[in-house]
């Protein structure tokens, strides 16, 4: 394999992280443009691409690390992978619980463990990384592909066989909530954003994301094998188009849904990842066209986990700071620094609150960029 440095991979990873932070931090959750919001249940918006792209990126990075881990031996590999998986899972759990207190009237009270969500974005990444690493380390690429196909087909069969007759893929009919997640996790430790206990990153839907990591790994391995060539980029395009076609066709029978992370969702989003990555590699590596936007995303790609965690911690800390905002029915009303910034800086700029909400998200991501930019200048890279 050719050991070359791929600036384009840092840019693609940075694009993914930057978009993830942006869509997670709008000024108003009730004023979001449709492409920057998730599909209600079935379907796939640009925002729905972000999380699977992150898993694809995790697998892609593994392709450059696995050969070194093989040289170090099984014990070193298992130690590193298990430790990293547990640490990422623990950080995700920490984020769900942080800042451990919340306002109850005029008093700060402790957030009880009894109502803390156990799973989430980082927890899903940890699980997918763990099992994806084990598969690609101990199996040949051909066997990894076979296992991936079996996982996707098996998940389809389970959803259909155990789901509600005639409606197996709906919120109410999906097997995972009632038969797996609630019995294991309990309703208090699950997501309630759908109005009922339902966890989009729960246990029942955790198998298919592993395939996303494996596809990312196989892509990275192929990029290394072929090197910076038109043949490699062309093959990425073809593979991406094939996955898009299969995902869209299969989607006529098994819905495309991020909420239950269907097999079709894996194929469709992996197809987009391959296609977009091919475009990035073509312009950056083959045509050597680098613009300021590349540099903007590149610094995100060098500290992805750190900046994602910081983007979750910072708002939670600022939400605890209360700023007097008048009275209502004789009672004092408070705001917080982020809400104040949105109301007094972003909203006055536009007549449309959708634009104001987008402006807030842009300001937030620029602030995050400033942090990672100076970290990059100081050669500070946080890894787990």
DALIN-V821860 format. One line per field, one symbol per residue. phi: phi as a letter, one per 30 degrees, with the letter a starting at -180 (. if undefined). Layout:
# DALIN-V821860
phi=???
This chain:
# DALIN-V821860
phi=.dccdcddddddddedddddddddbddbdcbbdedcbddebcjacedddddddddedededddcceedddddjddddddddddddddddddddedddecibadbicbdbdddddbcddcldddddddddedddddddccdeddddddddddddddeddeddcddeiadccedcdddddcbddddciddccdbdcjbdacdcdddcddeeddeddddddddddedddidbdddddddedddddddddddddddcbedadechddddddddddddddddddddeddddchccbddddddeddddbddedddddcdedddddddccebjbbhicdcbbbeddddddccddddbdcdddddddedddddddddeddddddddhcbcbb
